[in-house]
């Protein structure tokens, strides 16, 4: 069953004085099944960030629809968008987006505080998540006191503590060293294995290789898709790398 349906999305930006137009997305359509792990790849300027912003209800399409669990997010009133994002979406960013004046615990609690969740319930939700992510002893520390990998674990905890319908990850390994990146990708796989739907934008072939499906965007359109199927990590990695080479050299769709 599809949790996310994207139909005919088009996004056009105009210059300040309306003289020039840039079509960032062109008739983009796809579905994400409940419990899927999908990676989106493409060169800079391909439209993947624009697409992510539309899926996050941070921007609205010029045409087309985005349905999250049957709800058309483009029809949500501006005044209700913040609550919609808190209730339905979890976010993991490249730069963590943690507040340095808050402990890790308070950063993780923040979306629940904003939604009025009782403190006892927040504690009960956090305890198993912190244990699963290996950070229970870090809850009273501040972001500047922990490593990048630990910050990103806290960011993942913040993303999943609301039980979101969809996690959107924007270059989540971009600021991490290789060891921390591998640890984070393992966490994403485990979270996804427990039924959480994940959609990740990434430049990293290694990161994309842990997904079950990879969508490639070129010039604002879906260029190609790869499904892991029975592929090993190494064979899927090679298929992704080959497709990126095809895109970079101007090849045609497979």
N, C-alpha and C positions, 0 to 999 in steps of 0.2 A: 504494500500500500504506500502511495506517495505521501511524504510529509511536506515536500516542496514541489510546486509546479510553476515553472517559468514559461510564459507563452508570449512569443512575438515581441520581446522587449527591444525597444529602440530608444536610444538616448542621444539627443542632439544638443550641443552647446552653441550658443551664439556669442559673438564678441560683445564688448561693452556697449557699442553703439549699433549692434545688430547687423553689421555689414557682412561678417563672415560666419560661417557655420561649420562646426566639426561634428561629424557623426561618430560618436564613441562606441556605440553598440548598434548592431544591425540585425534585427529580427532574430534575437537569441531565444531559443526554446530548449528546455530540458526538464527532466524530473529527477528528484532525489528520493529514493525509497527510505522508509523508516528504518533506522539502524545502519544505513550506508555510511561509508567513509569515502568522501570524494575529494580529490585534489584538483585545483584549477591552476594551469600553467600557461605562460605566454610571455613574449618579450615585453619590455617596458613600452607603454603606450598602446598595448594590444586591446585594452578595455577591461582587463580583469579587476582592477581596483574600482572602476566605475560600477561594474557588475556587483562587486562585494558591497559597495555603499548602498546600492538599490536593495539588495537582499537584506541589509541591516536596517532598512527604513531610514537611512541617513540622507537619501536622495530619492527622487521620484522619476520614473521613466517618462519619456516623451510619449511613448505608446506601449501597449502591451500590459500584461498582468503578472503579478507575483502572488501566488496563493501559498500561505503557510498553514498547513493543516486545514485547508478549505477557506481560510480567511484572506480576502484581498487586501494586502497591506497598503496598497496605494489609496484605499478608500478610508483609512484611519485618519481621524482628525489630528491636526498638528498638536493640539493640546493633550492628546492621549498617546502620542508616539513614545514618549519616555517610559510610560508604564507598560506599553506593549512590549518594548525591548526588554525591560526588566523581567516581565512575566514569561517571555517566550524564547529569548535569545541569550546565549552565553558568548562572551567575547574573549579571545586571547590575542594579544597584540605583540608585535616584534619588540617594542620598547616597554613591555610589561604594564604600563599605565597604572603603577602603584603610587599611592600618595606617601611621600617620605615622612610626613608628620603623623602617619598612622602606623601602628604595628601591623605585622602581617595578618594577625587575627582580625583586626578592625578593617583592614582592606578587604578581606574575604567576606566579612559580615556586611559590607556597605550596601550591596543590592537588597539584602534582606531588611536592613534598617530602613532603607528608602521605601520599602513596601509595607512597613509596619509589622514585621514578624516579631513575635515575643522573644525575649532574650533566651529563655530556656530552650525554645525550639531551635534557635540559631545554634546554641551549644550542641544540642543533640544531632543536628545535621552535620556540623563541622567535625565532630570527633571521629567518625569513621572515614571521612574524606581525608582528613589530615594524616591519619594512620596509613591509609592506602597510598597516599602520595609521599610518605616518608618525611613529613615535616611537623610532627606533633610537638617536638621540642623547640621549634622556632617561632611559635605563635606570638611570643612577647617581644620578639626582635623587630627592628625597623628595617625597611628595605635596604638602606645603606649599610647594614650590618651583615648582610648575607650575600651569597654568590649569585651570579646571573641565573644559573640553573635552579637555585632555590627560589629566586624571585618568580621564575616562570612556573614553578610548581604551585606557588601561591596564586598566581594568575589563573592557572587551570582550576584550582580549588574554588576561586571566586566565580569562574564560569559555570561550574557544574553544581554549585550549592543551591541554585534556584531550580534545579531539575528542569532545564530548558528543553524545548522541543528541538532546538538546533544550536550547535556550537559553530560559530564562525571564527576561524583562525586566520590572521593576516600575517604571513611570514613569521610564524611562531619560533622558528629556529634561527632567524636572521641575526640575532645578537648573541648567540651562544657558541661556545667552542664545540668541537666535534663530540666530545664525551657527553656534555650536557645535552647536546642536540639528540644524540642517540637515546639518552634516558627519557627525554621529553617525548620522542616519537614512540617509545615503548609504552609510556603512559597513555598517549592518545590511542594506541592500539588496544590497551586494556580497557579504557573507558568506552571505546567503540564496541569492544567485545561484550560489554555489559548492556548493549542496546542503545547507547547514545549515538545520535546522528551527528556527523562531523563534516563540515565543508571547509577546506583549507586552501588558501591562496599561497603559493610558494614558488620560488625560483629554484629550489633545491631538488635535484633529481633524487637524492637520497631520501628526503622527506616525502616526496610524492610516491616513492616506491613502497611505503607502508600502507597506502590507501588501497581500497578495493577497486577504484575507478579513477582514471585521470582524464580530465577534459582539457583540451588545448584551445586557446583562443588566439586568433590572428586577425588583425585589422577589424576588431569589433565583432567577429563571427566565430561560432564554434567550428574549428578547423578539423578536429579529429577527436576520437575518444578511444581509450584503451581500458580493458577490463583485466583484472589480475587473473581471474579464473584459477587454474591449477599451476600458474607460473610460480617459480621460486622467486625470492627477493632479487637475486642476481639477474635472472632472465627478464623479470619485469623492469628492473633498473635499465637494462640494455635497450629494451623496447622504448622506454621513455626517452632515453638519450638519443636514440635514432630518430624519433619523431621530432624532437627539438632541433636536431640537425637539419631535418627536412624543412622545418619551418624557417630556420635561419638562412637556408640556401634558396628559399623561394619555391620549394617543391609543391606539387599538387596534392590534394587530399588522397589518402589511401583508399 
